[in-house]
Amino acid sequence: MGDYETRANEAYAKGEKKLKSSSLFSSLMGSNKHDEAAECFQSAANGYKLAKSWDRACAAYVAVAECREKLGEYHDAATARVDAAGMCKKYDALAAIEHYRAAVKYYTELGRLSQAAKHLKEIGEAYEGQNDENAAVVAYTQAADLYESEESSSTTANNCKLKVATLCAKLDRFEEATEIFEDVARASLNNNLLKYSAKGYFLQAGICRLC
């Protein structure tokens, strides 16, 4: 583990040195300091992962993302932010949300709505894991909205809506829960694969009405 971390530290320091180098010198050498630094930070992140130094791996991925953003490589920046979140989740689930939100912003701007929705769903799961149901409802709702805009993602959108309905019921927001369960039930009736689930959703809606 020590060797991995030592090499990772060296790669990270090399990346920082690249960023401090003169842009003019880099241009004369036919290179780009942000691209070279990103490669160094990526190598550092891999080393920190192998050393199970999650916080340093997270920091290295953030450094990669910042370099890729400078280069206008927003998809790669988003990927690095998701990697940072993955490392962060190992020691602080709530802190990972910041990185997921950054990735969501990139993916939304790039029109990759399903990917943005996927990470909003992960934000919802993080909040739910911390028993912050209100924040989870907001994240799942946003995820459902984005999934709905992608025709191929209607099933996943419904799954997010059901999460929202269940959490609303838990929060005694029964009118909202009823409406969502009924909406998902009606949508399920029009899908041969899902129509058999509609009865259960209508039942849950009825229970919420009684409450």
C-alpha positions in Angstrom: 0.0 0.0 0.0 2.9 2.4 0.8 4.4 2.0 -2.7 1.1 2.8 -4.3 0.6 5.9 -2.2 4.2 7.1 -2.7 3.9 6.8 -6.5 0.5 8.5 -6.3 2.0 11.4 -4.3 4.7 11.8 -6.9 2.2 11.8 -9.8 0.1 14.4 -8.0 3.1 16.6 -7.3 4.1 16.3 -11.0 0.6 17.4 -12.0 0.7 20.4 -9.7 4.1 21.3 -11.2 2.7 21.0 -14.7 -0.1 23.5 -13.8 2.5 26.0 -12.5 4.6 25.8 -15.6 4.5 28.7 -18.1 1.7 28.4 -20.7 4.1 30.0 -23.3 6.7 27.3 -22.6 4.1 24.6 -23.0 3.0 26.1 -26.3 6.5 26.2 -27.6 6.9 22.6 -26.6 3.7 21.7 -28.5 2.0 20.5 -25.3 -0.9 21.7 -23.1 -0.2 21.9 -19.4 -3.8 21.2 -18.4 -3.9 18.0 -20.5 -0.6 16.8 -19.1 -1.6 17.7 -15.6 -4.9 15.8 -16.0 -3.0 12.7 -16.9 -0.8 13.0 -13.9 -3.8 13.5 -11.6 -5.5 10.5 -13.2 -2.4 8.4 -12.4 -2.4 9.7 -8.9 -6.1 8.9 -8.4 -5.5 5.3 -9.6 -2.6 5.0 -7.1 -4.6 6.4 -4.2 -7.5 4.0 -5.1 -5.1 1.0 -4.9 -3.8 2.4 -1.6 -7.4 2.7 -0.4 -6.7 6.4 0.4 -10.2 7.4 -0.6 -10.0 11.1 0.4 -6.8 11.7 -1.7 -8.3 9.7 -4.6 -11.3 12.0 -4.5 -9.1 15.1 -4.5 -7.1 13.8 -7.4 -10.3 13.1 -9.4 -11.5 16.7 -8.7 -8.2 17.9 -10.0 -8.7 15.9 -13.2 -12.2 17.4 -13.6 -10.9 20.9 -13.2 -8.2 20.4 -15.8 -10.7 18.8 -18.3 -13.1 21.7 -17.7 -10.3 24.2 -18.6 -9.8 22.2 -21.8 -13.5 22.3 -22.6 -13.7 18.5 -22.3 -17.0 18.6 -20.3 -17.9 14.9 -20.7 -14.5 13.9 -19.3 -14.9 16.5 -16.5 -18.3 14.9 -15.6 -16.8 11.4 -15.6 -14.0 12.6 -13.2 -16.6 14.2 -10.9 -18.6 10.9 -10.8 -15.3 9.1 -9.9 -14.7 11.6 -7.2 -18.2 11.0 -5.8 -17.5 7.3 -5.8 -14.4 7.7 -3.7 -16.2 10.3 -1.4 -19.1 7.9 -0.7 -16.6 5.5 1.0 -16.1 7.9 3.8 -18.7 10.7 3.6 -21.9 10.0 1.7 -23.3 13.5 2.0 -20.0 15.1 0.8 -20.3 13.0 -2.4 -23.5 15.0 -3.3 -21.4 18.0 -4.3 -19.6 16.0 -6.9 -22.7 14.3 -8.2 -24.3 17.8 -8.6 -21.3 19.0 -10.6 -21.6 16.0 -12.9 -25.4 16.5 -13.3 -24.7 20.1 -14.4 -22.2 19.0 -17.0 -24.4 16.2 -18.3 -27.5 18.4 -18.5 -25.6 21.0 -20.5 -24.3 18.3 -22.8 -27.9 17.0 -23.3 -27.0 13.7 -21.7 -30.2 13.7 -19.7 -30.4 10.0 -18.7 -26.9 10.3 -17.2 -27.8 13.4 -15.4 -31.0 11.7 -14.1 -29.0 8.7 -13.0 -26.8 10.8 -10.7 -29.7 12.8 -9.4 -31.1 9.4 -8.4 -27.9 8.7 -6.6 -28.2 12.0 -4.8 -31.7 11.0 -3.7 -30.3 7.7 -2.4 -27.6 9.5 -0.5 -30.1 11.8 1.2 -32.4 8.9 1.9 -29.5 7.0 3.5 -29.1 10.0 5.8 -32.8 10.1 6.6 -33.3 13.4 4.9 -36.6 12.5 3.2 -37.5 16.0 2.1 -34.2 16.5 0.2 -34.5 13.0 -1.2 -38.0 13.8 -2.6 -36.6 16.8 -4.4 -33.7 14.8 -6.0 -35.9 11.9 -7.0 -38.5 14.3 -8.5 -35.8 16.0 -10.5 -34.5 12.6 -11.7 -38.0 11.5 -12.7 -38.5 14.7 -14.7 -35.3 14.2 -16.7 -36.0 10.5 -17.2 -39.4 11.4 -18.6 -37.9 13.6 -21.2 -36.1 10.5 -22.6 -38.7 8.2 -24.1 -36.7 5.1 -23.4 -36.4 5.8 -19.7 -40.2 5.8 -18.7 -39.8 2.7 -16.5 -36.9 4.3 -14.6 -38.9 7.5 -14.3 -41.8 5.6 -12.8 -39.4 3.9 -10.3 -38.2 7.4 -9.2 -41.8 8.6 -8.9 -42.7 5.6 -6.7 -39.7 6.5 -4.5 -41.2 10.0 -4.2 -44.7 8.7 -3.4 -43.4 6.3 -0.7 -41.3 9.1 0.9 -44.3 11.5 0.7 -46.5 9.0 2.5 -43.8 8.6 5.1 -43.8 12.4 5.6 -47.6 12.4 5.9 -47.9 14.2 2.5 -50.7 11.8 1.6 -52.3 14.0 -1.2 -49.1 14.1 -3.1 -48.5 10.4 -2.6 -52.0 9.5 -3.8 -51.6 11.6 -6.9 -48.3 10.0 -7.8 -49.4 6.4 -7.1 -52.4 7.0 -9.3 -50.4 8.6 -12.1 -47.9 5.7 -12.2 -50.8 3.2 -12.1 -52.5 4.8 -15.0 -49.2 4.9 -17.0 -48.6 1.2 -16.2 -52.0 0.2 -17.7 -50.7 1.3 -21.1 -47.6 -0.9 -20.8 -47.9 -4.7 -21.3 -45.0 -5.4 -19.0 -46.2 -3.1 -16.2 -50.0 -3.4 -16.3 -50.0 -6.2 -13.8 -48.4 -3.8 -11.2 -51.1 -1.2 -11.7 -53.5 -2.9 -9.3 -50.9 -2.6 -6.5 -50.3 1.0 -7.2 -54.0 1.8 -7.1 -54.2 0.0 -3.8 -51.4 2.1 -2.4 -53.2 5.2 -3.6 -56.4 4.1 -1.9 -54.5 3.6 1.4 -53.1 7.1 1.1 -56.5 8.5 0.5 -57.8 6.8 3.7 -54.9 8.3 5.6 
